[in-house]
Amino acid sequence: MSASKPARTGTLTDARRSIRGRGLTIELPDGTTLLDAVSGTFNLPLGYSYPGVVAAIREQATHAVHLSSEFTGERAQAAVRPLLEKAPPGITKAWVRDITGSTANECAVRIAQKATGRREVLSLFLSHHGQTLFTTALSGNSFRRSAFPAAQSGSGVKIPAPYCHRCFYGQNYPDCGLMCADRMEDFLEFASGGSVAAVIVEPVLGNGGNIVPPPGYFERLRDICDRHGILIIADEVQTGLGRLGTVFGSSAVGLRPDIITLAKGLGGVGMPIAAVLMRPELDVLAAFEHSFTSGANPLALAAMEATIEVIADDEFLAEVRRKGAELGDLLKDLGKQSALVSEVRGLGMMWGLEISDSDGSPDAATAREIIRVARAEERLVLRPSRYGFGNVVKVRPALVARDDEITDITERLARTLTRVEKQISTGANR
């Protein structure tokens, strides 16, 4: 190194530290603060820079920033044990070699295929299971595959989602008799290749529009899968780790999976890490069949350990349920007052506002405008469903949100809806 160019000391430059996050607040370089109502990209259950997790990461960094899974495997298994103790019945094994939900879902499919000797996977319309070519193919949105020919093969069969507000079959719950579940057998017989290994489902369809399946749906699905020897993969990348008020979202909706995938919230403050949990007889993969360079790296494990210590606590989860109910009540009241909102639905700290036009049709353009106005006028960060193609405004604050922050979110959202309604009534450009 040149003598005229001293070594860096590790101090952050102004440019690198210009955006700060604490709790639910983002501070921009110009001093503007934003209130984040969606937990980053739903991966910050403990908000920005939660002290206990940050301290664990900092401490680990003084020992080793990276180690291969050869050296971290035992620690990874110990770290995930508290989750296994609270997992749905029969889930006792874990695979911790991923850093993202996309590859965790690929791992789950590999497990299902190897364990059953079958090939195909069923998934739901409007589902979202990842960003890789394979998980994009699994997901139930054609716009995500349209530009990528390689994503068209090996994607299995898509079946209608349990979307009661806009039922595919034109039925009304509960008089429908859960037709959306029962019709799965028709797809097995007439649309599959007769080699279905698994069905992959989200306890709540997050990206698809915060769709909460009706009571009894998952129990019916379990019965059908048992009759046909099909495994159930619960994609809990968005719903796991306290988001629905329970450690596992499956437990909140009556789902009994064979395999569970976790990511996003597992790192607490955005540290990338993912895990796959399963019944013991499904622990069939050899190490070389699914492994990644940074899987089970020590920084991520440190974050996971500290996060689980917080989220698996019964008192913490009781508070999440209380605050989630409070948030839901406030949003439902708001929805009753706005002509733009046709339904408010959710569980725990995972809510969505369905935006419809005057004749009840989905209105994605207005949903996008609500999100734009919220950011520009109210400094409130929201996110849309289906990458902006959908008509649902998602509200999912960090699990550590205070009561006053929950009230603040809903008040800013109420003012936003009023502004957008006025724009529409006056014919203002969106």
N, C-alpha and C positions, 0 to 999 in steps of 0.2 A: 504494500500500500504506500502511496506517495506520502512523503513527510509533510507536504503542504495540505494534505487532506486527512484530517484526524478521523479516527474511527468513531462510528456512531455510539452514543452512550445508551441507547435504548429509550431516550426521551421522545415522546410523541411530538411530531411537528404540529403546528396549528391546523394544517390542512387535514391531517389524519384524525384529529380529535375534534373537528369542527361540528360534528353532529353528535349529540349526547342523548342517552336514554336513561331514565330513572323511573322505576315503577311503571305507570301508564303514560308517562310524559316523554315526548321527544322534543329536544331543543335544537333548532336549526341555527346555522352560522350567524344569521342576522338577529338572533335573539327571540325569534318567533317560537312559541311552544305549541305543540299539537297534542291532543288527547287521543291516544290510540285505543279504539274500541274493539280491536280485532286481534290483539296479541301478536303483532308482527304479521307473519303469514301463518297464524294459528300455532306458532311454535314457541311462544313465550308464556307458558302457564304461570310462571312466577314473575312476569313482567321483565322490564329492562334492568339488567345489572343487579339482580337479587343478591344481597351481600353474602349470604351463606354459600351460594353456588360460585360466585366470583372468587371468594376466598379459597374454596376447594381447588379451583382451577389454578389460581396463583400459586398455591402451595405445591401442587403437583408439578407445575412448570419448573420449580427449583430442583426437582429430582430427575425427571425425564419427560420431555415433550412427546417423544415417540418411542414406542417399543412395538415389535411385531406381536401378533396374537400368540406366538409361541411362548411369550413371556407374560402375557396378560390374561390368558384363558382362565386360569384359576380365579383371578380377581373378578373377572367378568361374571363368572358363575355365582360367586359370593354376592356380587352387587345386585344381581337380578333376583336373588332368593326371596327378599321381602315381597316382591311382586308375585312370585309363584305362590306364596303363602295366601295371597288374597285373590288368586285367579279363579275363574269359573271351574266347576268340578272336573277333575281328571287332567287338568293342565299342570304338568309337573316338570317339564323339561324346557330348556331354553337354548337358542342359538344366537350368539351376540357377535356377529362378524360384519355388520352392515353399518353404514352411516346415513342412510336415507330410506324413506318409506318405499320408494320405487323398487329398490333392490331387495328390501325385506319382503315385499309382496312377490317378487320373482322367486325368492327363496321358499316362500310358503307354497307356491305352485310346484316348484321342484320337489319339495317334500311330498306333496299330494300325488304327483305323478309317479314318483319312485315307490311310494308306499302302496299305491293301488294298481300300478301297472297300466293305468289309463292315461289318456292324453288331454282331453278337452276340459275347459273351465267355463262354467256359466257365470255371467255377471249381469248387473241390472242396467236398464236404461238410466241415463243421468249420473251413473256412478263415476267416481274418479279414483284411480288406483296407482297413478304415478306418471313419470315423465319419460321413461325409457321407451324404446319402440314397443317392447312387449307389453308393458303396463299401460301404455297409451292404447294399444290394441284391445286390452281387457276393458278399458274404460268405456262408459256408455255415452259418448259424445262423438259423432262422426266428424265434426269440424276439427277435432284434434288429430285425426288420421288422414285427412283429405290430401295433404301435400306429401305424404310419406308412403309410397307403395309397399315398403317392407313391413309396415305396420298392419297391412291388411290380412296377412296370413297368420294362422295359429292363434287367433283371438277367441276361439270358442263360440259360444252362443249368448246373445243378449236377450233378456226377458224384461217385460214391463216392470217398472218399479212400483212399490206400494205407495203411490202418490195420491192420497185420497182427495186432495183439493182439486186435482185435475186427473181424475181416474181414467186410465187408458181404456178401460172397458165400459165407461159411462155409468158406473155403479155408485151407490152411496153406502158408506159404512154405518152400521154393522149389517144392514140388510143384504150386502153383497156376498156374505158368507166367505169372505177372504178369497174371492175369485183370483186375485193377482197371485196368491200363493198356489192355489190348486192348479192353475193353468200351467205351472211349471212342468207338470207331467206331460202335457201336450207337447211342450218344446223338447222335452227329453225324447219323446217318441218320434216326432216328425221333423225336428230341426237339428238335432245333434247327430253325430256319427256313431252313437251307441257306445262311446268310450269316455264318459264324463267322470273325471277324477274328483272335482270339487266345484262348489259354488262359492264365490267370493262376494262378501256383502259388508257394507258399512252399517254399524248400529244406527247411525243417523247419516243420511246421504248429505255430506257437507257441501262440496263444490256444486253438486247438482241442485242445491236450493234449500238446504237445511230441512230435508224431508224426513219426518219422523214416522216410521212405519206404525200402523195401527196395532192396538193390543191384540195378541194372538197370532200375529203374522209370523214371528220367528219360531214360535212353538209349532205352527203348522209346517213351516219350512224344515224344521228339524225332523218331524215325522216323515216327510217325503224323502229327505236325504237318507234317513235310516233305512227306509224300505228299498232304496235303490243303491245302497252302498256308496253314497257320495259324501265326501268330507265337506265340512263348512269351515271356510277361512274367514275370520272376522278381521277386516281391515280397520284397526283402531288407531291409525296414524293421526286422525283428527279427534276422535272421540275418547281415546284412552287418557290415562293419567289425570283423572279428576275432572275432566271437562264436563261430564254429565252428572257430577256430584258423587261418583263412585270411582274406585281405582280403575276399573274396566267399564267401558261403555256397555259392553255386552250384559253386564249384571243389571244395568238400569233398564234394559228393554226386553228381558226374557230370552236372550239369545244364548244357546249352549254350543259354542264352537269347538272344533277339534284343533284348530290352529289360530293363533292371534298374532297380528303384526303391530308393532309399536314404533314410533319415530317422533318427529316434531317435538312434542312436549317432553320427551324422555331426557333431553339435554337441559331442561329448565329455563335457560336464558338464551337459547338458540344454538347451543353447542351440538353439532351434528352427530347423532348416534341413533341406531335402530336395533330392534331385537325381534326375534320370532319365538313365540312360546307354543308349546304343543303337548299333546298327550304322549306318554313315554314310548308307546309302540311306533310313533311317527318320528322318532329321533333316528332317522335312517341315513342322513347325508354323511359322506366322508368329507374330511376337511378340504380336500382339493375340489370338491364339487360346488362349493359356494364360499368364496373368501375374497376379501378386499384388503388392499395395502393398509388403509387407515382404520380398518375394522377393529373395534375394541382397543383403540389407542388410549393411552393413560389419561390424557386430558379429558376426553369424552367420558371415560369411566368415572373420573373424579366428579364431573358435573352430574352424571347419572346418579351416583351414590348420594350426593347432597340433595338432589331433586327428589328422589324417592323418599328420603328421610322426612321431607316436608309433606309431600303429597299423599303418602300412605298413612298419615296420621288421621285417626278417626275424627278428632276434634276439628282439624283443618277441613276435612271433607264435609262435616256437618255445617260449617260456615259457608262452604261453597254452595251447598244445597239451599241454605237460607238466602244467601245473596242472589242465587240463580232464580229463586222463586220471586224475590223482590224485583229483579230485573224483568222477569217475564210479566209480572203484573203491571209494571209501569209501561212496558211496550204494548201490552194488550190494550191498556187504556188509551195510549197514543193512537193505536190502530183504529179504535172505535171513532176517534175524532177526525181521522183523515180519510178523505174519499179516495186517496191513492192506494191505500192498503186494503187488500182483500182478505188477508189472513196473517196472523202472527203465530208462529209455532216454534217450539224448542224444548229443550231440557237442560237443567243445570245452567251453565254459563255458555250456552250455545243456542242462539236465537236467530231467527230470520223473519223479515217482513216481505211478504209477497206483494209485488206492485202490479196493479192491473189498470187497464184503461176503463172508460165509462161503460163499455159493454162486457167487462169482465175478462177480456183477453190479456195474456201476459204482455207487460209493457217494459221491455228491457231498456228502451231509450230513456224512459223516465227514471228507472232504477239507476242508470248511469248518471243522470243529471242530479239526482239526490246525493249521490256519492261525491260528485264534483262540487256541488254547492256546500255540502257539509265541510269539505276540506277548505274551500276558498273563503267562506263566510263565517264558519263556526269553528274552524281549526280542529275538526273532528275527523279522525281517520276511520273509514268504513271500507268494506270490500263487497264486490258484487258476486253473484253466483255465475258459474260456467264461464269464468274469465271475461265477464262483461257481456257475454251472449245471453245470459239468463236475466230474470226479472226479480230476483230476490236480493235484498240488501241484508248483509250479514252483520250481526252484532255479537261479538264474542270477546269481551274484555278478559284480561288476565285474571286468574283465579284469586289473586291477592288484591283485587280492586276494593277500595273502601266504599262504604255506603254513600258518602257524599260524591264519589266519582261515578257511581252507578246513576245517581240522580242527575249529575251533570251531563252524562252521556245522553240520557233520555231527554233532558231539556234542550240540549243543542240539536238533537235529532228532531224534536217537535218543531223548533223554529225553522229548521231546514225544510221540513215537509210543508210548513205554511208558506215559505218563500216559493217553493216549487209549484205548489197549488196556485199561487197568485200568478206566477209566470204563465202557467197553462191557461188560466182564466182570462188573462189579458192578451194572450197570443204572443208573448215575448219569445224571442229565439232561445232555444235550449243550447 
